[in-house]
């Protein structure tokens, strides 16, 4: 319980997903379509051939292209580099990718293809808008390694190992009795380290956006902030009016529950209004090298952008693990924190597979490694990951976080050591 690491909070979902989540539920194929007669057989021993892994990504989805592809691209880059260096004990890693289209039906089809037909040893860096096939993956005992917790699947099912870990029992019900818990470490950080006392939360008049905004507001109030709430009409957004009010209120911080395009427009309006912010706080999904282009018309707000997460800053090339990632992905047009986390997920699988090489790389052996991988960091890329299966939710938690600030000409600049930026914070319940 004393290990300093960041417990996954709702911010991991990312504001860019909010509008799609309520509209992209999709229908689901019946589980019986994918049920094997003998589940105990659990295929996956790869013999002397290639080691097969699967990557499920909502590469095309209602959110739009490239919103979910970062983890896939990072994992693919890792496996390409691994194969160029001889693979795992001389065996090539064969990557099978599947685009689920952002729908439940598509996700079930991808799971069926990869688990039952391709017989992959594991899934890696799953990034699915609607992970409808999660129960099928779990029932087949296929380890799902380093997936992004867009929904509650990684806090629900055994054999699924999210990139940030989980403290939940994972017995088929999300979290504890259907409730998930997140800490207030982000808000504590800005209050304690930078003296912030007031914050605004900006959302759309849309159910998912408003619900996320209420969660952020709860966390801020729990840390003693004065909170200003602003709601924007999604159909006819008036960013200038919101920006003018925020300037008038003189808030220190701005958090949001709006999409990436809306964020850029909000920043433009804040610049035009002459708002002076301590920080415009964003999340891991918007932690990319494209900031200069995306916020080209908002230089003042752009240089007030801060990002928080649970992985080492993608621009921290003084760290050997980050430097290796950047060298292997230098041909990519842009870099992102999600790519780095996909790279870390692929490394996690590789470490698990290497531990099994002598006895045979099977689903069961890889899963056993994952189940005991308490404190895993992917060579320092991640805060120590934990899978604790606590019978009751923690009331408080020592939580750490990675913090970076954008600066023109320097990119994302790390703010302190993520393994030492830690706080004892309350854990707040929320509905997944």
C-alpha positions in Angstrom: 0.0 0.0 0.0 2.9 2.3 0.5 4.3 2.2 -3.0 4.3 5.7 -4.5 2.5 5.6 -7.8 -0.4 7.3 -9.4 -3.7 5.4 -9.1 -5.7 5.7 -12.3 -8.2 8.5 -12.3 -10.9 9.4 -14.7 -8.7 11.9 -16.5 -7.1 9.0 -18.3 -10.2 8.8 -20.4 -9.3 12.0 -22.1 -11.6 14.9 -23.1 -11.5 14.1 -26.8 -13.5 10.9 -26.1 -16.4 12.5 -24.3 -18.7 13.3 -27.2 -18.2 9.9 -28.8 -18.7 7.8 -25.7 -22.4 8.5 -25.5 -23.1 8.0 -29.2 -20.9 5.0 -30.1 -22.2 2.2 -27.9 -23.1 0.0 -30.8 -24.7 -3.4 -30.7 -22.8 -6.4 -29.5 -22.6 -9.9 -31.0 -23.7 -12.6 -28.5 -21.0 -14.1 -26.5 -22.1 -17.6 -27.7 -20.8 -16.7 -31.1 -17.2 -16.9 -29.7 -17.5 -19.6 -27.1 -15.1 -22.5 -27.4 -16.2 -26.0 -26.3 -13.0 -26.5 -24.3 -11.9 -23.2 -22.7 -9.3 -24.9 -20.7 -7.3 -25.8 -23.8 -6.4 -22.1 -24.1 -4.3 -22.1 -27.3 -1.2 -20.0 -27.4 1.9 -22.3 -27.3 4.0 -21.0 -30.2 6.6 -23.8 -30.7 9.5 -22.7 -32.8 7.5 -20.4 -35.0 6.9 -16.7 -34.7 5.4 -15.3 -31.5 2.0 -13.9 -32.4 0.5 -10.9 -30.7 -2.6 -8.9 -31.5 -3.3 -5.1 -31.4 -6.9 -3.9 -31.4 -7.3 -0.2 -32.2 -10.3 2.0 -33.0 -8.3 3.4 -35.8 -11.5 4.5 -37.6 -14.2 5.7 -35.2 -16.8 8.4 -34.6 -14.0 10.4 -32.9 -12.1 10.6 -36.2 -8.8 9.3 -37.5 -5.6 9.2 -35.4 -7.4 9.8 -32.1 -6.6 6.2 -31.0 -3.7 5.2 -33.1 -0.8 6.4 -30.8 -0.5 3.3 -28.6 -0.7 1.0 -31.7 2.1 3.0 -33.5 4.3 2.9 -30.4 3.9 -0.8 -29.9 4.5 -1.5 -33.6 7.7 0.5 -33.5 8.9 -1.5 -30.5 8.2 -4.8 -32.2 9.8 -3.7 -35.5 13.0 -2.7 -33.6 12.9 -5.9 -31.6 12.6 -8.1 -34.7 15.5 -6.1 -36.3 17.6 -7.2 -33.4 16.7 -10.9 -33.5 13.3 -11.0 -31.9 12.7 -13.0 -28.7 15.5 -15.6 -28.4 15.7 -15.6 -32.2 11.9 -15.8 -32.8 10.2 -13.0 -34.6 7.2 -11.3 -33.1 4.4 -11.5 -35.6 2.0 -8.6 -35.1 -1.7 -8.9 -36.1 -3.5 -5.6 -36.1 -7.3 -5.1 -36.2 -9.3 -1.9 -36.5 -12.6 -2.3 -34.7 -14.1 0.8 -36.2 -15.0 2.1 -32.8 -18.0 -0.1 -32.4 -19.0 -3.0 -30.1 -19.7 -5.3 -33.0 -16.3 -4.4 -34.6 -14.5 -5.0 -31.4 -16.1 -8.5 -30.9 -15.1 -9.3 -34.5 -11.5 -8.3 -33.8 -11.4 -10.3 -30.6 -12.8 -13.4 -32.5 -10.3 -13.0 -35.3 -7.2 -12.5 -33.0 -8.0 -14.8 -30.2 -9.8 -17.7 -31.9 -8.4 -17.6 -35.5 -5.0 -16.1 -35.2 -4.5 -17.7 -31.7 -2.4 -14.8 -30.5 -0.4 -15.3 -27.3 -1.5 -11.9 -26.0 -3.1 -8.6 -26.9 -0.9 -5.6 -26.5 -1.7 -1.8 -26.3 -5.4 -2.2 -26.9 -7.1 1.2 -27.5 -10.8 0.6 -28.1 -13.6 3.1 -27.9 -16.1 0.3 -27.0 -14.2 -2.8 -25.6 -17.2 -5.0 -26.0 -15.0 -8.1 -26.4 -13.3 -7.7 -23.0 -15.2 -10.5 -21.3 -14.4 -12.8 -24.2 -10.7 -12.0 -23.9 -10.9 -12.7 -20.2 -12.8 -16.0 -20.5 -10.2 -17.2 -23.0 -7.5 -16.3 -20.5 -5.6 -14.2 -23.0 -3.5 -11.6 -21.3 -4.3 -8.1 -22.5 -1.1 -6.1 -21.7 -0.8 -2.3 -21.4 -4.2 -1.3 -22.8 -5.6 2.2 -22.4 -8.4 2.4 -19.8 -10.9 4.3 -22.0 -13.8 2.4 -20.4 -14.0 0.3 -17.2 -12.8 -3.1 -18.7 -9.4 -3.0 -17.1 -11.0 -2.5 -13.7 -13.5 -5.3 -14.4 -12.0 -8.4 -15.8 -9.1 -10.7 -14.8 -6.3 -11.3 -17.3 -6.7 -7.7 -18.5 -3.7 -5.5 -17.4 -4.1 -1.8 -18.1 -1.1 0.4 -18.6 -1.7 2.2 -15.3 -2.6 -0.9 -13.2 -5.6 -1.5 -11.0 -6.5 -2.0 -7.4 -10.0 -3.4 -8.1 -10.9 -7.0 -7.5 -11.6 -7.5 -11.3 -14.2 -10.3 -10.8 -16.6 -9.2 -13.5 -18.0 -6.1 -11.9 -16.4 -2.7 -12.5 -14.4 -1.5 -9.6 -16.1 -2.0 -6.2 -19.8 -2.6 -6.5 -19.8 -0.8 -9.8 -17.9 2.3 -8.6 -14.4 3.3 -9.6 -12.2 5.6 -7.6 -9.7 8.3 -8.5 -7.4 10.5 -6.6 -7.0 14.3 -6.4 -3.3 14.4 -6.9 -3.4 16.7 -10.0 -5.3 19.4 -8.1 -3.1 18.9 -5.0 0.0 19.4 -7.2 -1.0 22.8 -8.6 -2.2 24.0 -5.2 0.9 22.9 -3.3 3.6 23.4 -5.9 2.3 26.6 -7.6 -0.1 28.2 -5.1 -3.2 27.8 -7.2 -6.4 28.6 -5.4 -9.1 29.0 -8.0 -10.0 26.9 -11.1 -12.5 26.9 -13.9 -14.0 23.8 -15.5 -15.3 24.2 -19.0 -17.7 21.7 -20.6 -20.2 21.3 -23.4 -24.0 21.1 -22.8 -23.8 17.4 -23.5 -24.2 14.6 -21.0 -20.8 12.9 -21.2 -19.0 16.2 -21.2 -21.0 17.5 -18.3 -20.6 14.3 -16.2 -16.8 14.5 -16.6 -16.8 18.2 -15.7 -18.7 17.4 -12.5 -16.1 14.8 -11.5 -13.3 17.4 -12.0 -15.3 19.9 -10.0 -15.7 17.4 -7.2 -11.9 16.8 -7.1 -11.1 20.5 -7.1 -13.6 21.3 -4.3 -12.2 18.4 -2.2 -8.8 20.2 -2.5 -10.3 23.5 -1.3 -10.4 25.3 -4.6 -12.8 28.1 -5.5 -14.4 26.6 -8.6 -16.0 28.4 -11.6 -18.1 26.3 -14.0 -18.6 27.3 -17.6 -20.8 25.4 -20.1 -20.6 25.9 -23.9 -23.4 25.2 -26.4 -22.0 22.4 -28.5 -24.0 23.3 -31.6 -23.3 27.1 -31.3 -20.2 27.5 -29.1 -19.4 31.0 -27.9 -15.8 30.6 -26.7 -15.3 34.4 -26.6 -18.0 34.8 -23.9 -16.5 32.0 -21.8 -13.0 33.5 -22.2 -14.2 37.0 -21.2 -15.8 35.6 -18.1 -12.8 33.6 -17.1 -10.6 36.7 -17.4 -13.1 38.6 -15.3 -13.1 35.9 -12.6 -9.3 35.8 -12.6 -9.0 32.0 -12.2 -5.6 30.4 -11.8 -6.3 27.2 -13.6 -8.5 26.0 -16.5 -9.6 22.4 -16.8 -11.9 21.2 -19.5 -14.2 18.5 -20.6 -14.2 19.4 -24.3 -12.6 17.9 -27.4 -9.2 18.8 -28.9 -10.6 21.2 -31.5 -12.6 23.0 -28.8 -9.5 23.3 -26.7 -7.7 25.1 -29.4 -10.6 27.5 -30.0 -10.9 28.1 -26.2 -7.2 28.9 -26.1 -7.5 31.3 -29.0 -10.4 33.1 -27.2 -8.4 33.2 -24.0 -5.5 34.9 -25.8 -7.9 37.4 -27.4 -9.4 38.2 -24.1 -6.0 38.7 -22.5 -6.6 36.1 -19.8 -3.5 35.5 -17.6 -3.5 31.9 -16.5 -1.2 30.0 -14.3 -2.0 26.9 -16.3 -4.3 25.5 -18.9 -4.3 21.8 -17.8 -4.7 19.0 -20.3 -4.2 15.2 -20.2 -2.1 12.5 -21.6 -4.1 12.2 -24.8 -3.3 15.8 -25.8 0.4 15.4 -24.7 1.8 15.5 -28.2 4.5 17.2 -30.3 1.8 18.9 -32.5 1.0 21.6 -29.9 2.8 24.4 -31.9 0.6 23.6 -34.9 -2.7 22.8 -33.1 -2.4 26.0 -31.0 -0.7 28.2 -33.7 -3.1 31.1 -33.1 -2.8 31.1 -29.3 0.8 31.6 -28.3 0.0 32.9 -24.8 -2.3 30.1 -23.9 0.0 27.6 -25.7 2.8 28.4 -23.4 0.5 28.0 -20.4 -0.3 24.4 -21.4 0.5 21.7 -18.7 0.0 18.0 -19.1 -0.2 15.4 -16.3 -0.1 11.6 -16.5 1.6 8.4 -15.3 4.4 8.0 -17.8 7.7 9.8 -18.4 7.7 12.9 -20.6 8.2 12.0 -24.3 10.7 14.9 -24.6 12.8 13.7 -21.7 15.5 12.4 -24.0 18.1 12.5 -21.3 16.5 9.3 -20.0 17.8 6.2 -21.9 14.4 4.6 -22.3 12.9 7.7 -23.7 15.8 8.2 -26.0 15.5 4.7 -27.4 11.8 5.3 -28.1 12.5 8.6 -29.9 15.3 7.1 -31.9 13.1 4.2 -33.0 10.2 6.5 -34.0 12.1 9.4 -35.6 10.4 8.8 -38.9 6.9 9.5 -37.4 5.5 12.9 -38.3 4.6 13.7 -34.7 5.2 12.1 -31.3 2.8 11.6 -28.5 2.6 10.3 -24.9 0.2 7.6 -26.1 2.9 6.3 -28.5 5.4 6.2 -25.7 2.9 4.2 -23.6 2.2 1.8 -26.5 6.0 1.3 -26.7 6.0 0.5 -23.0 3.2 -2.0 -23.4 5.2 -3.8 -26.1 8.2 -3.9 -23.9 6.1 -5.3 -21.0 4.9 -8.2 -23.2 8.5 -8.8 -24.4 9.8 -9.0 -20.8 7.0 -11.5 -20.0 7.7 -13.6 -23.1 11.4 -13.7 -22.4 10.7 -15.0 -18.9 8.7 -17.9 -20.5 11.2 -18.7 -23.3 12.7 -21.8 -21.6 9.4 -23.5 -20.9 7.5 -22.2 -23.9 5.8 -18.8 -24.6 2.1 -19.6 -23.8 -0.8 -17.5 -22.8 -0.7 -19.1 -19.3 3.0 -18.3 -18.7 2.7 -14.7 -20.0 -0.4 -14.2 -17.8 1.4 -15.5 -14.7 4.2 -13.1 -15.3 1.8 -10.2 -15.7 -0.1 -11.2 -12.5 3.1 -10.9 -10.5 4.5 -7.8 -12.2 4.0 -5.6 -9.2 6.1 -2.4 -9.5 6.8 -2.8 -13.3 8.1 0.4 -14.9 9.2 -0.6 -18.5 12.7 0.6 -17.8 11.6 3.8 -16.1 8.9 4.8 -18.7 6.0 4.2 -16.3 5.3 5.0 -12.7 5.4 1.6 -10.9 2.3 -0.4 -11.9 0.4 -2.4 -9.4 -2.4 -5.0 -9.5 -3.5 -5.4 -5.9 -7.1 -6.7 -6.0 -8.1 -4.9 -2.8 -11.4 -6.2 -1.3 -12.4 -2.7 -0.4 -11.7 0.6 -2.1 -9.0 2.7 -0.5 -10.1 5.9 1.3 -6.7 7.5 0.8 -3.7 6.7 -1.5 -0.1 7.9 -2.0 -0.2 8.9 -5.6 2.5 10.1 -7.9 2.2 11.9 -11.2 4.3 13.0 -14.2 4.0 16.7 -15.0 5.2 18.6 -18.1 4.8 22.1 -19.4 4.9 23.2 -23.0 7.5 25.9 -23.9 8.0 27.2 -27.4 11.5 26.2 -28.7 11.9 23.5 -26.0 8.7 21.3 -26.4 7.4 19.6 -23.3 9.6 20.3 -20.3 9.4 17.9 -17.3 8.5 19.5 -14.0 10.4 17.5 -11.4 10.9 13.8 -10.9 7.7 11.8 -11.5 8.7 9.2 -8.9 9.0 12.0 -6.2 6.1 14.2 -7.2 3.8 12.3 -4.8 0.9 13.2 -2.5 -1.3 11.4 0.0 -4.8 12.2 -1.4 -8.4 11.1 -0.8 -10.0 8.7 -3.3 -13.3 9.8 -4.7 -15.9 7.4 -6.1 -17.4 7.9 -9.6 -19.6 6.0 -12.0 -17.8 4.4 -15.0 
